[in-house]
Amino acid sequence: MDDTTTHVDVSKALYTNESAILTPVATDGEQGEALEFPKPSVSYTAAAYYYSEPPAPVKRTVSPTTFDAGIAVYAEVAALSLAGAVKLCGRRGRRDA
């Protein structure tokens, strides 16, 4: 016991200050006698930590029949862009000649 009502293993105590001396002051400013308190400390108990394995990953299957519309749109835009570029280059070539 460390001069408080709680039994604490002194080697495990976490002291918050070197000492605790309080001097009361009345509302009219009159100072009272200094009071020394036991060395302040805190203690805590950490809950046990249990490690559990993470859940197994979900196996995803890819069906060969699935279709990604985004890829189709991208391919179509790329083909149109290429066709437009070829057409523009063809016109330039004829004007310069």
Helices and strands as residue ranges (DSSP letters): G 10-12, E 14-15, E 20-22, E 35-37, E 41-42, H 69-96
